[in-house]
C-alpha cells in the first residue's frame, strides 16, 4: 500500500526507536521544566517570606526599643530636672531628704568648702563615699557621667564656677527593678554605655534558658545631651518564633511538593511511555491481526467453497454417508439418507443409528461397531434399514474411518449401500438362470461355448454325448479344442471364416470325430 511505503523503507523498528528517543528527550525536558518552575517558585516565596519575617522582627524590636528609650529619656529628664531644682532651692542646705527616683545621693564638690564637698541629699542607709584629699578638682564644662566611689555618677556643672559642681549618685538597681515589670518581661539583657568614656551606666541581665530564641539590637541614642550606646537582647514571643520558621517550613514544604511533582510527572511519563509502548504493540498486533483476518477470510472463503464443492460431491453419492460418535449417535448424514429412508436429516441427528435397523440385526451390528472402535475391521455387514413408513431395505454397512473431533471424542465414518433392488434383481436372475439351465441341460442338441482360440470352455450334456464323453466335466477336463473334433480340419477353417464374416453361421454341416475315433455327421 502507498501509505505504508515510508514505514517499509525506514523500518518499523527504526521509527519506533526514533520516536522513543524523542519521547525520552521530551520527558527529561518536562522534568527539568517542572524542577525549575518549582525551584524558582519556592525560592521566590521563601525570599519574600524571609523579607516579611525580617520586617516583623524589626518592627517588634523597634517597638520594644522605642518604649525603652522613651522610658530612659523620661527617667533621666526627670532626674535632671529634679537635680536642677534641688540645686536651686537647696544649694545651701544639707541633709535635706528628697525623694528622687533612681538617685541615692547628691553632693556638691567645691574646693572652698572645708572638706572640699558638701552632701546635699542622701537616702537613708546610704553613705556617700567622698575623699576630699584625693579629689582632683576640675570644673566640668558640661553634664557628664563618670565612675565614682559610689558607682555611676552624674556630674552637673554649676552656673557659678565658685559653687563648684554637683554630683548625683545614681541607683543602678532602680532601672533594673523597673525592667523586671511585666511590660518588659521579654527583655533578657539591657546595657547602656557612655560612648566616649565606655562607662556602663546600666547593666541589666536576666537569667534565661539557653534554648530561648532572642533578637539582639544595638542603638545609638542621646541621653542628657550625651551620646549613649544601647544594647538590647529581647526574647522572641511564640508568634515571632513561629513567624521566623514559616519561610523554612514553606521551603521544606515546597521542596517536598517539588519532589512529589517530579515523581508524579515522572510516574505519568512512565505510564504514558508504557501506554505508548502498549499502543504500539497493540497497533502492531492489530495490523498482524488484520493480515491474519484477511488470510483467514481468504482461507474461510476457500474452505466454504471447498465445503460446498465437497458437500455437492458427498450429496451426489448414491450410498448413504454417515458419521456417528463413540456411542453410535448420528452427527452427520448426506442427502442419500432422505432419498433412501424418507427420513429428514434434521430429525435423525442424535439418534442411535443401530436402533434404525431391524431388531434381529441390531445386536450383530453393535458388536461389530465396537470391534471397529477397538481397531478391528469387521468388513461389510448386512442389515435391514428401517424406512419412515416402517418397511425395511436390505443394505451393506461398512465402517471406514475413525477420527477425533475437537473435544478428542472418537467419531466413526461409514457408508450404507442400498442393495435391496440388486437383491431382487439377483433373485430374478437366479430364477431365470435356473430356468434356462434346465433347458440348456435337457436340450437334445449339443450346445457349447468356445474361447477365441477354439478351446471349449462350456457345454451341455448332449454335447458330451455327441463327442463320445460320459459327462461334460470329463470333456472340459480334457481341454480339447473344437478344431480337434473336426474330421476335416479345412472345414473348421471355413466355419471360422464364415463366423468372422457374418458373426453367425447356420446350417453348417461337417463330419465330427468322437473320442473313440468314430466319425459321424
Secondary structure as UniProt FT lines:
FT   TURN            3..4
FT   HELIX           5..10
FT   HELIX           12..90
FT   TURN            91..92
FT   TURN            101..102
FT   STRAND          103..109
FT   TURN            111..112
FT   STRAND          117..122
FT   TURN            124..125
FT   HELIX           132..134
FT   STRAND          144..148
FT   TURN            149..150
FT   STRAND          151..157
FT   HELIX           161..163
FT   STRAND          165..170
FT   HELIX           172..178
FT   TURN            179..180
FT   HELIX           182..184
FT   TURN            185..186
FT   STRAND          187..194
FT   TURN            195..197
FT   STRAND          200..205
FT   TURN            210..211
FT   STRAND          214..223
FT   TURN            224..225
FT   STRAND          226..235
FT   HELIX           238..316
FT   STRAND          320..325
FT   TURN            326..327
FT   STRAND          329..333
FT   HELIX           336..341
FT   HELIX           345..348
FT   TURN            349..350
FT   HELIX           353..356
FT   HELIX           359..373
FT   TURN            374..375
FT   STRAND          381..386
FT   TURN            388..389
FT   STRAND          392..404
FT   TURN            406..407
FT   STRAND          410..418
FT   HELIX           420..442
FT   STRAND          448..450
FT   TURN            452..453
FT   STRAND          455..459
FT   HELIX           461..466
FT   TURN            467..468
FT   HELIX           472..478
FT   HELIX           482..485
FT   HELIX           489..502
FT   STRAND          512..513
FT   TURN            515..516
FT   STRAND          519..520
//
